[in-house]
Amino acid sequence: MAQGTAERVSLEISDNFVYQRSRLAYVEAAELVRGRVLEIGTGTGYGVDIIAPCAEEFVTLDKYRSERVESLPRNVSFVEAAVPPLPFEDESFDFVVSFQVIEHIKRDKDFVREVMRVLRPGGKFIVSTPNKPMSLTRNPWHVREYSAEELRALLSCFGAVKQLGVAGNERVWEYYRHNAESVRRIMRFDILRMQWWLPAWVLRIPYDIMNRINRRKLHSNNRALTESIQMNDYFLKDVDAQCFDLFYIATK
């Protein structure tokens, strides 16, 4: 995941729509994890305090260090590494969690095989990623996005996969509709549909700039709505095309 970009979930209030949705994944995972837990994708580290109390040992891994990892609970350790591969022994974790990461991984099949390798028999991989049908435009930081069927196929090496999605109530949908209209107004200037054929590296800086401008403008124009969204405005349900994120639990 890119450091210092829109791909790092921030606590800025204009990002509240995304932040609250992202928190839900950690809170739901915390209800399941135990024993030795690996997180792939520390990000800014806001999930550490949610998962760590539920784990005997919590190892969190990222390509980049954040300020959060400079002061960690006693049962938490940080590993700086790019993946795949994973720098751990076979069958060394009871749970692996990875939220909003797999869409950034070029070798996604190798990534999943590595997760399978480090999980103990009966261990679980809890993964979230954007639901492709709900994306409003191309995100140049993503190598690919997945539909429900595509993520299920990627995880076919696991013995069982529970397919859930992150959905939202009417408050969430109202914000999404405002955002969709704002993005539509911006993208009408892309008459040559350059977002779909230009190399990703060309688009990343303009994407970050426009994404930040758009979110701050949405906040300015819809302050009460943006600030009112809470984590409990989101919930898990059986996956469908209108879920904002995919949330799958795969068992080895």
N, C-alpha and C positions, 0 to 999 in steps of 0.2 A: 504494500500500500504506500502511496506517495506521501512523503513528509511535507508539511507546510502547504497543503492544498485543500480543496473542498472535500477530498476523500478522507481526511481526518475529521471525525465527528467532533465539533467544538461545542462549548457551552455558551457561545454567543446566542442571545435571545432570538435572533433571526433564524437560527438553526433549530429552534425548539421542536418543530415538526419532525425533523429527522432524529434529533437526540432522544426524544421520548420514545419513539418507535424502536430505536436501537437499544435502549435500556430494557425494554420488555424482553428481548432475547436473553439477556443475562439473568433477569429475575426468574424467567421460566426455567432456564438451565439450572439455576441455583436450587430449584425444587427437586432436581434429579441427581445432581452430582454427589459423589462421595469418594473417599479413598484418594488415590493419586490422580490429579487432574492436570491436563495440558491445555493451555490456550494458545492457538496459533493466530497471531495478530493482536498484539497488546494495544496498538493505537495510542491514544492519549492516556490510557490506563484507567478510565473511569469504571471499567468492569471488575477491577481487582477487588475492591471492597465489597462487591456483591457476591463473587464466587468464593473468595478465600475463606470466609467463615464456615463454608459448607464442605471444605476439602481438608483431608489430613495433610496433604502436600499439594501446592499449586505452583506449577511451572508455567510462566507466561513468556512467549517467544515473539520477537518481531525483528524485522530487518533494521529498524532504527530504534534508538533509545529515546525515551521521553522523560520529562522531569519526574513523572510519577514513580518511575522505577528506581529513583535515587533513595527513596524511603519506603520500604515495603514491610508488610507484616512478617512475623518470624517464620511463618510456614510458606512464604512465597519467595521464589527465585526468578530472576530474569535471564533469558538467553538471547543473545543477539546473533541472528542468523537469517540467511535467505533460504527459502524452501521452494521445492524439494531439493535434496533429501532432508529428512529430519535427523538431527544429531543425537538420537537416543537409541537405546537397545531395544531389541524385539520384545514385545509383550510387557512393556514397562509402565503402562498407564491404564487406569480403569475407565476414564472418560477423556475424550478430546473435544474441545469446543472451538469453533472458528466462525466468527460472525462478520459478514461483509468483507470477506477476504478472497474466497475462491474465484470470484469474478476477475481478480487481478493476477491469477496464476496462469502462466503460459502453458505449463505442463500439468494440466489439471488431472489427467488420469494417473500420472506418476504421484501427484500430491495425494490423491485418494488412496493409492496403494501404500504409500508411506504411512498414512493415518491407520490403515488396516494393520500394517506391520507392527506399529508400536502399541496397539491396543491389546489388552489381555482378552482371552476367550470370554465372550459375554459382555465385553466392553462396548461402550456406545460413543458414536460420533454425532455431536449436535452441531448442525451447520445452518447458517442463514445466509441469504443472498437476495438481491433484488429480483422481483418477479418480472421477467422480460416484457410481458404484455402491458405492464403498468408504466414502463419507462416513457417519458415524454420526448426525449431526444437522445441522440447518441452521447454516451459518456466516454470520452477518449482515454480515461484512466482505466477503463474496463477492457480486458482482453476479449471477453465475451460475457453475455448474460444468458440466463437459463429460463426456459419455460418449466412448468411443473414436470412435464414428461422428460425433458432433457436432463434435469437434475436427478430424477429417479433412475434414468438409464446410466448416468455417471456413477451412481452408487450401487449398481447392480451386483457388485462383488460382495456386498454385505448380505448377511442371512435374512434380515428383515429391515424394512424401512417404513417408518411412520411419517406420512406426508401431511404436514400442517402448513398453514400460512398465517401471516400477520395481517389482520383486517382492522378496520377502524369504524368508529361511529359517525354520526352525521356531522359532528364538529370537524373531524378529520377530513371527511369528504368535502366539506365546504372549503377548507384550506386547499385541498388538492385541486378543486375546480378553479379557484383563483389562480393557483400556480400554473395549471394547464393553459389557461387563457393568456397569462403573461408570457409563457414560453411560446405560445402560438404567435403572439404579436412580434416577439423577437425573431422567430424563425422565418417569418414571411419575407425577410430580407435575403434569406438564403435561396434565391431563385434558381441557382444552379445545383442546389442540394449538395453543396460541398461537404457538409458534415458527414455524408455517407461515403465519400470517396477520397478525401484528403487523408494523408497519413496521420495517425493518432498524435504523434509528437508535435505536429503543426497546430493541432487544435487545443492542446492542453492549457496553454496560458490564456488564450481567449476564452476558453470554457470556464476556467477558474474565475476570471474577471467578471464575465457575464453572470455566472452563477451567484457570485457574491452580490453584485448589483441587484440582481433579481430578488434574492431573498431579503435584502435590506429594504427594497422598495415594497415588497409584499408586507413586511413588518410595519413599515411606515403607513401604508394604506389600510392595513387590517390589524392594527396593534392589539386590540382586545382579543381577537380571534387567535392570532399567533401566540400570544402569551398565555392564553387559557388552556391550550392543549396540554394534557397530562398523560402520563404513561397508561393510566387506566382507561383512556379513550381508545386504546388499542387492545386487541385480544387475539388469541389463537383460535383457529377453526380448521375444519377440513379444507385442504387447499383448493382454490379455484382461480380462474383467470383474473379476478378482481382483488386478490390479496396483494398487498403492497410488497411484502417479502415472502420468500419461501422459508420455511422453518422445518427441517427434516431431522429425524432421530434415527440413525442407522445403527443396528446392532451386529456385532461380529459373531 
